[in-house]
Amino acid sequence: MWHRDVPHLFPIPAARCRTFNCRGMARYCRHSQFPQHALLMQAHTNNNPYQRLQCSVLSVALLISLSCFASAHAEDTDKTGKPFELGRVVVQGQKATRSAAGESAISREQLDTLNRETVGEAVAIAPGVSLSHNSRNEAMVYVRGFDPRQVPVFLDGIPQYVPYDGYIDFDRFTTFGLGEIHVAKGAASLLYGPNTLGGAINLVSRKPTQPLEGDVRLGAGSRGERKAAANLGMRKGDWYLQAGWSWLDADSFPLPDGFKDYKAKPTDTGDERENAYRSDRRASIKLGYAPGERSEFAIGYVKQDGEKGNPVYTGRASGGIRYWRWPWWDKESLYFIGNIGLGESSGLKLRAYEDHYGNGLEAYADGTYATQLLNTSFPSVYSDKTRGVSVELSTQAIANHDLHLALHYKDDRHQDTNPKSPTKDYRDVTTSLALEDTITLGGDYTLRLGASHEQRDAKEVYYWPTGKTSANNALIELQRDFGEHGQLFASVSHKTRFPTIKDRYSARMGAALPNPDLKPETARHFELGWRGQPWSDAQVEASLFQSRIDDLIQDAIVASNQCGSTVCNQAQNIGKARNRGVELSLQQRFAERGEVGAAYTWLDRDNLGNPAVLLTNSPRQRLFAHAQWAFSPQWKALATAEAEQGRIVTYAGPGNQGGYLQLHGYASFGAKLVWSPLNGLDIEAGGRNLGDKWYELAEGYPMPGRTWFANISYRF
């Protein structure tokens, strides 16, 4: 057992205020100095409402017998952080309370201890995962080199990614209402549904276990950083209620030591980043009813509102200078999940959901943000809607088999509104039929087999013709359980991703030609791994992986006079790539008082089709490490380190090599001290990037320098 005041970061297994009625006023106060904003607001508020399935099984061969004990989720000691069981994607039936082989799990306790307040910050502690920031001030997550379009995000198994481009801004999703996060990689279950080319990320919401439980948090930090969050859970008989609210806000962030703005007309000449404000608000509620051990029903609602600035490029290139602001980034989800027991050995799981997403983008003439650009590209207003349903039938009626059959239906609608151009409407309908069977073999072997058929129909397309495409997926995973010594696993899988509406039809503000004939991207994944407890109080994980990607969508230069010159960019299926690497992680406890841990990734990405076109935005090496120690029941300290090397980005300035630049490696250190004067009460203070290191995840966009924070939280 651990000391009660030492959280288990990586537990060892044991067996604008829009939604809140002030939105309109908030918007008016922030934007009333710009008369043109009325056009954007009007467009935003006028939101209009809303065949063949064939199955082919791909044959794959797999060998092995090597590895690791099913590192599973340990029982969470924090009662307020218990995850929502219905929200998990069940991969191995009876082992649903454990992490699947090759899958990382991040607990509520880790999120709190490491102060990971956004989903992007949270998943970046997992092996194989890296965080990136782009010129649009969006946080992007890469899993083994696969970008967010190729690794979709789910909330309780419900898709969260934006229909238009397949992305989400990971900085917009806060973690205060989550019980845990799962990061599945190449062999991610086909039960997730379509487009899991490189894996899947599932955000699992909280679930109460006590009559009354919850927490309250307040915090402040450098440059006007403010935060507040509250969660409340109640359970009475067969009924339970979980509600949460959070607010993250900042005026700016400090620039690091030695920073310089290289533009001819610098905008960042002080000690803080200009146009770097942000505000994110999230409210959620979930009502559940569990009349029996094998039946449970829950309805959930999530509303998140945000707005942010877009800091200006500060690098040496002459182009890429944008003066942008995002007056809203809003999302609203309503969903139902139900489990129905069918006899003693079978069950039916139902998911139904409706999701609304909208954002606004304004562009300005210069850094004064006084004159808005009004043309066919700006202001830009997106309005996306998704409706979907999933039905999953499971049975263990056949001895030694855990069989799952899932059907997914997803209807995506996108509307692009601009006062200077016609409204553009798009609609995609995607279906998926998936079958997975987990077979218990003799000698502690487990075999997981899966196959799926997916189809996308373009039902409505502005200007371009409609059409359809289909894809098949398959996976085989073999595990050998060595009991206390660990578990060895190996997998082979074939995955696909349909090109998004943006991939097929976007002209990218007049710089590109659409390509409605894009084919799905495909990937073949191979993984061999082990995890277990090689010595006392330690947990070790190791994985070797390789992915071969075909029909990768990349930009090509084509002859055309439609982009203001003699050539245009166009997305085409011309890429062949290989991602391969190693993941290692170690967690070690010390005398019930402390713990150290590290997660290391080595990743090699090669463009096999055209080596001159480099694969960007993920580092070659990445390390995340932590150490914590409890000096007494009331005092503990935590230190963290993050380091990376070998990140390649696109670059058009001096010294570029073929249009690319390798960013400098960096190491960033953090620390905090926690005082717990009462049971459930924590008061903490600490800092990030204590060395005030100037580093970048995208060229010309510096990350925050040294920052300080103080938080207080109370759990009941």
N, C-alpha and C positions, 0 to 999 in steps of 0.2 A: 504493500500500500504506500501511496505517496503521502507526504506531509500535506495537510489540508490546505496550506497556503501556497503550494507549488503547483501551478497548472500543468497539465500534461499536454505539451505542445503537439507531440506526435505519440499518442497513447499506444501502449502495447495492449493487444486484445486480451481480454479476460475470458472466456468461453464464448419675384413673383408669385406667389401663392395661389395659383390658379384654382385648384380644386377647392381650396378653402376660400370662401367667398370674397376674398380680397384681391383675387387675381387681376380683375379689370383695373382696380385702383392702382395696384403695383405697376402694372404695365403703363398706365397713364403717367404716373410719377416719373418712371425711368425714361419714357420716350416722348413725352409731350413736347419737348423742344424740337422734335423732328416732325413737321407736318406730314411728310410723306408716309410716316408710319401708319397712318390711317388706312392706306391702301392694303398694307400687309395685314393689319388687324381684320379688315373686312373680309379679305380672302380666307383668313383662318377661321373665322366664325361661321362662314357659310359652308360647312361640311355637309355634302350630300350623302344620303345613306348608301346602301349598296343596292375508254370505252374499251377501249379494250384492255383487259388485264391478262397478260399472259405470263406464265412463270417459267423461267429457265433456270436451272441450277448449274452453277459453275463448279466444276470439279477442281478440287485443290488437294494437294497431298501434304501431310504434316507428319513429322517424326518427333519423337522425343521421349525423354523421361528425365528431367533435371530438376526441380524445385521449390519452393518457398512457402512458408505457411501462409494461409490466407489471411493476410494482414487485414484485419478487419477493424471495423470501427469498434473501439472500446466503448463501453457504456459511459455516457457523458456524466460527469460528476456535477455539472452545473444544471440544476433542474430547469432553469429558464431557457436552456439551449437545446432541449431535446428536439430532434428533427421530426418532421412530418412524415410518418411512414408511408402514407398513401402517395406522397410526392416523389418517392423513389422509383426509378426504373428497375424492376426486378430482373436480374440477369440469371441468378442461380437459385431460384425458389426458396428452399429452406435456408439457404445461406444469405438471404436478403439483408440481414443485419450486418453483413461483412462487406468489405470492399471487394469488387471483382478483381481478378488477376489483371495486372497492368493498369489499374485504375488508382488514382490518388484521391484521398479524402481529406478535407480540411474541416476541422471541427469548430463549433462555436467558441470553445475555449481558446483555440489558436487565434481566431479572429480577434478576440478581446485582448489576449496577452500581447500579440504583436501589433495591435492598433491598426488592423487592416480594415479600413472603413469603407472602401469601395471594392467592387468585385475584381477590378483590374489589379489593385494592390494585393488582394487576397490570393488569387490563383498564381501570381508570380512567385510565391514561395514553394510551389510544387515542382518536382523535377520535370524537366522537359518543357517548361513553360517560361516565356519571356514576355515582357511588356514593351510596347512601343508607343510613341506619340507621333501623329502626323501633322501636316501643315494646317489641318482643319481644327486643331485643338481637340482631337479625339484620342482616347486611350484605346489602343488595339492590343489584343493578346494573340501570341503565336504559340501553338502547341506542336513541338517537334518540327517547326518551320512552316506549319500550315496556318493560314491567316483566318480571321473570324468568319469569312464567308464559308470556309471549309470545316469549321468547328463551331456548329451552332450552339446557342445558349437556350436553356430551358429553365422555367420556374415550375417546380413540382411536376416536371415532365411536359409542361405546356410551352410551345415555341415562343421565344421572346425576340428573335432577330427581326430587323426591319425588312418587310417584304420587298421594297424597291431595290435595295442594294445588298441585302444579306448581312449587313454589319450591325453592330451595336456599339455605342460609345460606353466602354466599360467604366469610365469615371462617373457616369450618370446613375449607375446601379449601386446603391448603398447596401451594406451588409448587416445592419442592426437587426433586421427582422428575420435573419436566416438561422437555421439550426446547423447546417453544414453545407459544404460545396463538394461535388464530385467532378473530377476531371477524368474522363474516359479518353483513351487514345486510339491507336489504329484499330484495335479489335473491339471498339465500342459496340454495345449491343445494337442489333438491327431493330430492336423493339422501340428505340428512340424515334424512328421514322426516317424520312428522306434526308439526303444531303450531309450525312456524317462522314464526309470524305476523310478528314483527318482526326475525327473523334467527336466528343460532345462534352458540354459543360452543363451540369444540372444544379440549379440553386434550390435547395430544399428548405422550405419555410419551417418555422418553429411549431411546436405542438405542446400544449400544457399537460402536465401530469398531476398537478395539485389543485385543490379547490380554488386557491388564489396564489398567483405567482407573477413575477415580472421584474423589471429593472427600469431605472431612470439614469440618464447620463447627461452631463453637461461638460463642455470643454471650450478652450480658447487657445489660440496660437499666434505665431508671427503674422504680421501684415493683415490684421483683421480677420483671421481665421476663427470661425465660431461654429459650434455644433451643439445639438440637443437631440435626444432620442428617448423614447419611452416605449416599453412593451408590457402588455398585460395579458395574462392567460388565466382562464377560469374553467374548471371542470366540475360538473354536477351530474352524477349518475352516468347516463349514456351520452350526455351532451357536453360539448366543450366550445370555448370561444377563445380565439387568439387575435389580438389587435396590436398594431404598432404604428408609430409615427417617428419620422426622423427629419432632421434639417442640417445640411452642411452648407456653409457659406464662407466666402473669403473675398476680400477686396483685391488681393494681389498675392505675390510671393516674393521673398528676397532673392536678389541676384547674387550669384556666387562671387567669391574673391577673384579678381583678375578679369572679370567679364568685360567684353568690349562689343559694341554694336558697330559692325563694319559697313553698314549702309552709307551711301553718299549723303543722305539726310537722316542721321540717326534719330530714332524715336525712344530708345531706352538708354538714357544718359544718367539716370539716378541710381538708387540702390534697390529699387523694386521693379518688377516686371509690369510694363504698361499693358492695359487692356486685358488683364489676366483675371478679372473678377469671375466669380461663379456662384451659383445658388442652386441647390437641389433639395427638393422636398418630396417626401414619400409617405403615403398613408396606406395601411393595409388592414383588412379584417377577414377572418375566416371562421365560419361556423360549421361545426362537425357533429355528427350523430353516429354512434357506434352501438347498435342494438345487440350485437353478438360478437363472439370472438373472431369470426371470419367475415363479418359484414361491417362496412363503415362508409359514410357519405360525408362529403364536405363541399361547401361552396365558398369561394374566395374572391376577394376584390382588392385590386392594387391600383393606386393612382400616384403617379409621380410627375412632378413639374420641375422644369429647370430652365435656367438661362445662363449665358456665359459670354465672355469676350473671346476674342481670337488673337492672341499675341502676335505681333508682326515679326516676320523673318528678320534675322539680324546677321546673317552670314555674309560671305564674300561674293556670292553670285549676284549678277545684276538683275535677274528676274525673280519671280516668285514672291513679290511684295504685295500683300493683301491687307486691306483694312476692313475686316469683317467683324460682325457681331451676330450672335444667335439670341434673339429676343425670347424665343421659347423652344423648348425641347421637352415634349410632353407625351406621356404614355398612360394608357388606361386599360386594365385587363379584368375581365370577369370570367371565372371558370368554375366548373363542377367536376369533381372526381368521386367515383363510387366504386366500392368493392362489394361484390355479392358472392357469398359462398354458395356453391352448387354441390350439395352433398358433402361428403367427408374429404374428398380429394380433388375437387375442381373449383374454379372460381371465374368470375367475370369482372373485368375492370373497365370502367367507362370514363372517358374524358370528353368534355365539351367546353369550348371556350370562344370568346370574342375579344378581340384586342384592337384598340385604336391608338395610332401613333401620328404625331404631327410635329413639324419643326418649321421655323422661319429663319431665313438667312438674309441679313442686310449687308450691303457693301457700301463703302464710303470712299470719297476722293482722296483723303489723306488722313494723317494721324490725329487731326482735330476732331474727327467724327462729326463734323457739322454739315457736310453735304453728302446726301445719299446718292448713289448711282441708281438710276431708273432706266432699265433697258429690258431686252427680252430674257436676260438671265437673272436680273435683280429688280425688286426683291424676289426671293425664291421661297415658295411655300409648299411643303409636302403634307399630304393627308393620306395615311395608309390605314387600311382596315383588314383584319384577318378574322375569319371564322373557321372553326375546325371541330372535328370529332374523331376520337380514337376508340376502338373497341378491342379489348385484349382478352382472349379466352385461355386459361391455363388449366392443366390437369396433371396430376401425379397418379392417375388411375392405373397406368402401366408401370409395372414394377421397375424401379431403378431409372425412371425417366421423369423429367420435369419439363413438360411440353408447353410452349406458348405460341399462340397464333394471334397476330395483331393486324388490324386494318386501320389505316390513317387516311383522313380526308382533310385537306387544307385549301381554303379559298382566300387568295391574297388579292387585294385591290389597292392600286396606287393612283393618286391624283396629283398632278403637278400643276400648280396654279401660279400665274404671273399676270399682272394687269396689262402688260405690254404684248402678250402673246396668247394664243388659244389655250384653254385648259386641256391637258393631256390625261386621258384615262387609260389604265392598263388593268388587266385581270388575268391571273394565273390560277389554275386549279391543279393541285398535286395530290396524287393518291399513292398509297404504298400498302403492299401485302407482305408481311414478314412472318417467318416461322423459325423458332429457335427451340432446340431440345438439349437439355443438360442431362447426360447419361452417367450414372454412377457405375464404374467398372470395377472389376476385382483388383486387389492389390493397392487400394487407396488412389486409384486413378479416376479422374473425372474428365469427360469429353463433352465439349459444347459445340454444337453444329447449328448453323443458321443460313438461311437464304431469304432473299426478298426480291420483289419486283416493284419498281417505281415508275410512275408516269406523270408527266407534266403537260397540261393542255393550256396553251395561250388562248383564252376565251375572248379577250378584248385587247386590242393594241391600237394606240393612236398612230394613224397613218400607215403602219406596216401590216402585212398580212398575218393572220393567226396561224397556228400550227401546233404540233405536239411532238414529244420525244419521250423515250423510255430508257430504263437502265435496269441492270440486275446486279445484285450484291450477294456475297457469300462469305462465311467465316468458319474456321475450325480452330478450336482451342483445346489443348490437352494439358491437364494439371496432374501432378503427382504430389500427394500430401505426405510429408515425413513427420507429421505430428509436431512435437515440440521443436524439432530441428528446422522446420520451415516447409516451404512449398516451392516446387519447380513448375514453371508454366512455359508453354510455347504456343504461338498462334500464327495462322496465315489468314489473311482476309483480303477481299476485293471490295472496294468502296467507290461511290460515285458522288458527284455534285452537279446539279443542274445549274446552268448559267442564270444569273439573276436578271430581272427586268433592266437594271442599269447596264449589266454586261452586254445585253443584246441591243438595247435601243437608245442609250444615252449618246448625245452628241458632245457631251462634256464642254458645255459652254462654247460650242462652235469649233472645237479643236479636233473632233473625231467623227468618223462615219459609223453609224450603227451597223450591227451584223446580226440580224435575226436568226441566222442559220447556225449559230454556235452549237457545238455538241457538248454533252456532259464531260466534265473532267473525270478521270479514273485514277485509282491508286491501288497498288498491291502492297500490302504490309506484311512484314515478317518480324516476329519478336520472340526473343528467348529471355526468360528472366527467373530470378529467384528472390525470395524474401523469407526472412525468418529471424531467429534469435540465436546467433552463433555462440554467444557467451552471456553471462548473467547481466540482466537489466539493459540489454541492448537490442535494438532492432535494426537490421540491415536490409536494404533492397538494392538490387542490381538488375539492369535490363540492357540488352543489345537489341537494336532495332534498325530496320531498313525499310524505306518506302520508295517504290518506283511509280512516278506520276506520268501519265500520258494524256495527250490532248489538253495540256495545261494552257489556260487562257492567258495570252500575253499580247502586248501592243505590237503591231507591225506598221511599217510605213508604206502607204499605198499612194499611187498617183491619183490626184483629184484636185479640182479647183474649188471645192466646196468649203474649204477651211481658211480662205483668205490668202492662199498661196498655191503652189503646184502640187503639194502633198498633204495628206491627212494621216492621223493615227487611226487604227482600227483594231479592235480586239479580235483575235483569231486563235484557233486551236493549233498552235504551232509549237508548243512547248513539250519537252520531255525532260524530266528532272528526277534526281535521286536525292533523298534525304536519308542520312544514316547517322547513328550516334550511339552514345553510351549515357545511361543515367545511373547515378549512385546516390544513395542516401544512408545516413547513419543517425540514430538517436540513442543516446546513452544517458542513463540515470546515475546519480551518485548519492548513495546513502540517504535516500528519501528527502534530500535537501536541495538538490540541484539537477540540472540537465544541460547537455550540449547536443546540438544537432547540426547537420549540414546536408544540403542537397546540391549535387553537382551534375551539370549536363555538358557533354561535348557533342556538338552538332556539325555535320559536314553536309553542305547542300551544293549540288552540281547541276548546272543546266546542260543536259546531255544533247539536246537538240541544237543549241546555239551557245557555245561557251562564252561568246562575247557579251551576251546578255546575262548579267549576274542576278542571282536571287538575293533579295534585300530584306532588311528590317528585323532579322533575328541574329543574335550573337553566335559566334562559333563556340565560345565557352561562357558558362554562367555558373555562379556559386551564390547560394544563400546559406548563411550560417547564423546560429543564435546560441546564446548561453544564458542561463538564469540560475540564481542562487537565492535561497531563503536564509537570511541571517537570523531571523527569529520568526515566531508566528505572526508578528506585525510588520516586518520589513522584508522586502525582497528587491532584487535588482535584475535587470535584463539588458543584454547587449546584443546587437545584430550587426551583420556585415553582408553587403551585397557587392558583387564584383562581376564584371563581364569583359570580354575581349572579342574582337573580330566582327563587329557589326558593320555591314556594308549598306550604304544608302545611295540613292540617286543624287547627283550633284552636277551643276552646270557652271561652277565658278572656276577660278584659276587653280591649277594643280590637280585637276580631275584626271582620272584614268579611264578613258572611254565613257565618260558620263557618270562615273561612280566615285565614291570616296569611302575609305575605311575610317570610321570614327575612332578616336582614341579610347583605349580601355580605361576603366575607372574602378575604384573601390569606394564605397560609401558606408559610413558607420553610424549607428544610432545607439542610444542608451536611454533607460528610464529607471526611476526609483519609485517604488510603490509602498505606501503606508496604509495599513488596514487596521485602524483603531477599534473598529467594531465588526462583528460578523456581518458580512455582506457589503460593507462599506469600504471602498478603495479610493484613495487619493493619490494621484500619480503626477509626476513631472519628468520631462525628458526632452530630447532633441533628436533631430534627423540630420543626416549629412554633416556630422560634427566637424569634419575637416574642411567644410565650405568648398568642396570640390566643384570645379566647373566641368560639367559633363553634359552630353546631349544624347538623346535617343533618336533624334531626327536633326539633320544638319541645319544650323541656324536657329534652333529652338532650344535654348538652355533650360535645364531642369532646375528646380529650386536649390538655392544655396542653403546655408545653415538655418534651420528653423527650430523654434522652441514651442512646446505645448504643455498644457496642464489640463487634467481631466479629473472629474469626480463621478463616481458611479455608486449606485446602491441597488442591491439585489434582494428581493424578498420572496 
